[in-house]
Amino acid sequence: MDAQGKIMFDTVDLCSTWEALEKYKDAGLAKSIGVSNFNRRQLEMILNKPGLEHKPVCNQVECHPYLNQSKLLEYCKSKDVVMTAYSALGSDSDKDWVKKGNPVLQEDPILNAIAEKHRRTPTQVALRYQLQRGVVVLVRSFNEKRIKENFQVSDFQLTPADMKTIDGLNKNIRYL
């Protein structure tokens, strides 16, 4: 932050940074290497880098039914890069870094209707949606009941119609 409290941006050469990560992997200091919050253009920059030794294993991005990142997911799949979703359930609006005024994902009437149909919670439906798309999901909770609930997403399937309906919830809303 500068003296006025504004964020100061720095330029980072992504390819040089990636080369440094490759050296760590070659030295056995990392089993695999990936990226976070990369868009397609940034991924292409790394994947098309001359002398690329190791491609990113994953790209960790904000991803939930209101920001489904479908185009990025398809690109990642085409390049065999695993997409990992953080904030897969939106985010707690009480936190300072979360944009205010966004709708609460778990209160979405369409998500709730699908959950009711499957006798599940909206959270379970949102998580199952990501898993069926081939997205790795990161979820956190300190509540024992919710932790157990989060694990109960492997014993049901969303129908193709459910998946299409949830795809339609995309509003390009970023919580973070």
GUKE-867315 format. One record per residue (C-alpha): residue number from 1; residue in one letter; chain; x, y, z negated. Coordinates in Angstrom, 1 decimal. Layout:
% GUKE-867315
[pt NUM "A" "A" [X Y Z]]
...
//
This chain:
% GUKE-867315
[pt 1 "M" "A" [0.0 0.0 0.0]]
[pt 2 "D" "A" [1.2 3.5 0.7]]
[pt 3 "A" "A" [0.9 6.4 -1.8]]
[pt 4 "Q" "A" [-2.7 7.0 -0.7]]
[pt 5 "G" "A" [-3.7 3.4 -1.3]]
[pt 6 "K" "A" [-3.9 2.4 2.3]]
[pt 7 "I" "A" [-2.6 -0.9 3.5]]
[pt 8 "M" "A" [0.7 -0.6 5.3]]
[pt 9 "F" "A" [1.1 -3.1 8.1]]
[pt 10 "D" "A" [4.4 -4.6 9.2]]
[pt 11 "T" "A" [5.3 -6.2 12.5]]
[pt 12 "V" "A" [6.4 -9.8 12.3]]
[pt 13 "D" "A" [7.7 -11.7 15.2]]
[pt 14 "L" "A" [5.6 -14.9 15.0]]
[pt 15 "C" "A" [7.9 -16.9 17.2]]
[pt 16 "S" "A" [11.0 -16.2 15.0]]
[pt 17 "T" "A" [9.0 -17.0 11.9]]
[pt 18 "W" "A" [7.9 -20.3 13.6]]
[pt 19 "E" "A" [11.5 -21.1 14.4]]
[pt 20 "A" "A" [12.4 -20.7 10.7]]
[pt 21 "L" "A" [9.5 -23.0 9.8]]
[pt 22 "E" "A" [10.8 -25.6 12.3]]
[pt 23 "K" "A" [14.2 -25.5 10.6]]
[pt 24 "Y" "A" [12.6 -26.2 7.3]]
[pt 25 "K" "A" [10.8 -29.2 8.8]]
[pt 26 "D" "A" [14.0 -30.4 10.5]]
[pt 27 "A" "A" [15.8 -30.2 7.1]]
[pt 28 "G" "A" [13.1 -32.4 5.5]]
[pt 29 "L" "A" [11.9 -29.5 3.3]]
[pt 30 "A" "A" [8.4 -29.8 4.8]]
[pt 31 "K" "A" [6.5 -32.8 6.0]]
[pt 32 "S" "A" [4.3 -30.8 8.4]]
[pt 33 "I" "A" [3.9 -27.1 9.3]]
[pt 34 "G" "A" [0.8 -25.1 10.3]]
[pt 35 "V" "A" [-0.6 -21.6 10.5]]
[pt 36 "S" "A" [-3.4 -19.6 8.9]]
[pt 37 "N" "A" [-5.8 -17.1 10.3]]
[pt 38 "F" "A" [-4.4 -17.5 13.9]]
[pt 39 "N" "A" [-6.6 -16.6 16.8]]
[pt 40 "R" "A" [-6.2 -18.3 20.2]]
[pt 41 "R" "A" [-3.8 -15.8 21.5]]
[pt 42 "Q" "A" [-1.5 -16.2 18.5]]
[pt 43 "L" "A" [-1.7 -20.0 18.7]]
[pt 44 "E" "A" [-0.8 -19.8 22.5]]
[pt 45 "M" "A" [2.2 -17.7 21.6]]
[pt 46 "I" "A" [3.6 -20.4 19.4]]
[pt 47 "L" "A" [2.5 -23.4 21.6]]
[pt 48 "N" "A" [4.0 -21.8 24.7]]
[pt 49 "K" "A" [7.2 -20.7 22.9]]
[pt 50 "P" "A" [10.3 -21.8 24.8]]
[pt 51 "G" "A" [12.1 -24.5 22.9]]
[pt 52 "L" "A" [9.2 -25.4 20.7]]
[pt 53 "E" "A" [10.2 -28.4 18.6]]
[pt 54 "H" "A" [7.1 -28.8 16.4]]
[pt 55 "K" "A" [3.7 -27.5 17.1]]
[pt 56 "P" "A" [1.4 -26.4 14.3]]
[pt 57 "V" "A" [-0.4 -29.3 12.7]]
[pt 58 "C" "A" [-3.3 -27.1 11.5]]
[pt 59 "N" "A" [-4.8 -23.7 11.7]]
[pt 60 "Q" "A" [-6.6 -22.7 8.4]]
[pt 61 "V" "A" [-9.3 -20.1 9.1]]
[pt 62 "E" "A" [-12.5 -18.8 7.5]]
[pt 63 "C" "A" [-15.2 -21.0 8.9]]
[pt 64 "H" "A" [-18.9 -21.6 7.9]]
[pt 65 "P" "A" [-22.3 -21.7 9.7]]
[pt 66 "Y" "A" [-22.4 -17.9 9.9]]
[pt 67 "L" "A" [-18.8 -17.8 11.4]]
[pt 68 "N" "A" [-18.6 -21.2 13.1]]
[pt 69 "Q" "A" [-15.4 -20.4 15.2]]
[pt 70 "S" "A" [-16.7 -22.8 17.9]]
[pt 71 "K" "A" [-14.4 -21.4 20.7]]
[pt 72 "L" "A" [-11.3 -21.6 18.4]]
[pt 73 "L" "A" [-12.3 -25.1 17.3]]
[pt 74 "E" "A" [-12.5 -26.3 20.8]]
[pt 75 "Y" "A" [-9.2 -24.8 21.7]]
[pt 76 "C" "A" [-7.6 -26.3 18.6]]
[pt 77 "K" "A" [-9.0 -29.7 19.5]]
[pt 78 "S" "A" [-7.7 -29.4 23.0]]
[pt 79 "K" "A" [-4.2 -28.8 21.6]]
[pt 80 "D" "A" [-4.4 -31.4 18.9]]
[pt 81 "V" "A" [-4.3 -28.8 16.1]]
[pt 82 "V" "A" [-6.5 -29.6 13.2]]
[pt 83 "M" "A" [-8.8 -26.7 12.2]]
[pt 84 "T" "A" [-9.1 -26.3 8.4]]
[pt 85 "A" "A" [-12.0 -24.3 7.0]]
[pt 86 "Y" "A" [-11.7 -22.1 4.0]]
[pt 87 "S" "A" [-14.8 -20.3 2.6]]
[pt 88 "A" "A" [-16.9 -23.0 4.2]]
[pt 89 "L" "A" [-19.8 -21.9 2.0]]
[pt 90 "G" "A" [-19.4 -18.2 2.4]]
[pt 91 "S" "A" [-17.9 -16.5 -0.6]]
[pt 92 "D" "A" [-18.7 -15.2 -4.1]]
[pt 93 "S" "A" [-19.8 -11.6 -3.5]]
[pt 94 "D" "A" [-18.7 -10.6 -7.0]]
[pt 95 "K" "A" [-15.0 -10.7 -5.9]]
[pt 96 "D" "A" [-13.3 -7.4 -5.0]]
[pt 97 "W" "A" [-12.0 -8.7 -1.7]]
[pt 98 "V" "A" [-15.3 -10.0 -0.4]]
[pt 99 "K" "A" [-17.3 -7.8 2.0]]
[pt 100 "K" "A" [-20.5 -6.6 0.2]]
[pt 101 "G" "A" [-24.0 -7.0 1.6]]
[pt 102 "N" "A" [-23.5 -10.2 3.5]]
[pt 103 "P" "A" [-26.3 -12.8 3.3]]
[pt 104 "V" "A" [-25.8 -15.7 0.9]]
[pt 105 "L" "A" [-25.3 -18.8 3.1]]
[pt 106 "Q" "A" [-26.9 -21.2 0.6]]
[pt 107 "E" "A" [-30.1 -19.2 0.7]]
[pt 108 "D" "A" [-30.5 -19.4 4.4]]
[pt 109 "P" "A" [-34.0 -20.7 5.1]]
[pt 110 "I" "A" [-33.0 -22.8 8.1]]
[pt 111 "L" "A" [-30.1 -24.4 6.2]]
[pt 112 "N" "A" [-32.5 -25.1 3.3]]
[pt 113 "A" "A" [-35.1 -26.7 5.6]]
[pt 114 "I" "A" [-32.5 -29.1 7.0]]
[pt 115 "A" "A" [-31.3 -29.8 3.4]]
[pt 116 "E" "A" [-34.8 -30.6 2.3]]
[pt 117 "K" "A" [-35.3 -32.9 5.3]]
[pt 118 "H" "A" [-32.2 -34.9 4.3]]
[pt 119 "R" "A" [-32.9 -34.6 0.6]]
[pt 120 "R" "A" [-29.6 -32.8 0.1]]
[pt 121 "T" "A" [-28.5 -29.4 -1.0]]
[pt 122 "P" "A" [-27.7 -26.5 1.5]]
[pt 123 "T" "A" [-24.1 -26.8 0.3]]
[pt 124 "Q" "A" [-24.0 -30.5 1.3]]
[pt 125 "V" "A" [-25.5 -29.7 4.6]]
[pt 126 "A" "A" [-23.0 -26.9 5.3]]
[pt 127 "L" "A" [-20.1 -29.2 4.4]]
[pt 128 "R" "A" [-21.4 -32.2 6.4]]
[pt 129 "Y" "A" [-21.8 -29.8 9.4]]
[pt 130 "Q" "A" [-18.1 -29.0 9.3]]
[pt 131 "L" "A" [-17.1 -32.6 8.9]]
[pt 132 "Q" "A" [-19.2 -33.8 11.9]]
[pt 133 "R" "A" [-17.5 -31.1 14.0]]
[pt 134 "G" "A" [-14.1 -32.5 13.1]]
[pt 135 "V" "A" [-13.1 -29.6 10.8]]
[pt 136 "V" "A" [-11.2 -30.3 7.6]]
[pt 137 "V" "A" [-13.0 -28.5 4.7]]
[pt 138 "L" "A" [-11.4 -26.9 1.7]]
[pt 139 "V" "A" [-13.9 -26.5 -1.2]]
[pt 140 "R" "A" [-13.3 -25.3 -4.7]]
[pt 141 "S" "A" [-15.4 -25.5 -7.8]]
[pt 142 "F" "A" [-14.9 -25.5 -11.5]]
[pt 143 "N" "A" [-18.4 -26.9 -12.1]]
[pt 144 "E" "A" [-18.4 -30.7 -12.6]]
[pt 145 "K" "A" [-21.9 -31.1 -11.1]]
[pt 146 "R" "A" [-21.0 -29.2 -8.0]]
[pt 147 "I" "A" [-17.7 -31.1 -7.6]]
[pt 148 "K" "A" [-19.6 -34.4 -7.7]]
[pt 149 "E" "A" [-22.2 -32.9 -5.2]]
[pt 150 "N" "A" [-19.4 -31.8 -2.9]]
[pt 151 "F" "A" [-18.2 -35.4 -2.7]]
[pt 152 "Q" "A" [-21.6 -36.7 -1.6]]
[pt 153 "V" "A" [-21.4 -35.7 2.0]]
[pt 154 "S" "A" [-20.1 -38.9 3.5]]
[pt 155 "D" "A" [-23.3 -40.9 3.1]]
[pt 156 "F" "A" [-25.6 -39.1 5.5]]
[pt 157 "Q" "A" [-25.5 -37.8 9.0]]
[pt 158 "L" "A" [-26.9 -34.6 10.5]]
[pt 159 "T" "A" [-28.8 -35.3 13.8]]
[pt 160 "P" "A" [-27.7 -33.7 17.0]]
[pt 161 "A" "A" [-30.7 -31.4 16.7]]
[pt 162 "D" "A" [-29.6 -30.4 13.2]]
[pt 163 "M" "A" [-26.1 -29.6 14.4]]
[pt 164 "K" "A" [-27.4 -27.5 17.3]]
[pt 165 "T" "A" [-29.7 -25.6 14.9]]
[pt 166 "I" "A" [-26.8 -24.9 12.5]]
[pt 167 "D" "A" [-24.7 -23.8 15.4]]
[pt 168 "G" "A" [-27.4 -21.3 16.1]]
[pt 169 "L" "A" [-26.9 -19.7 12.7]]
[pt 170 "N" "A" [-23.6 -18.2 13.9]]
[pt 171 "K" "A" [-23.6 -14.4 13.3]]
[pt 172 "N" "A" [-19.8 -13.8 13.4]]
[pt 173 "I" "A" [-20.1 -12.7 9.7]]
[pt 174 "R" "A" [-16.8 -12.6 7.9]]
[pt 175 "Y" "A" [-16.9 -12.7 4.1]]
[pt 176 "L" "A" [-13.2 -12.2 3.7]]
//
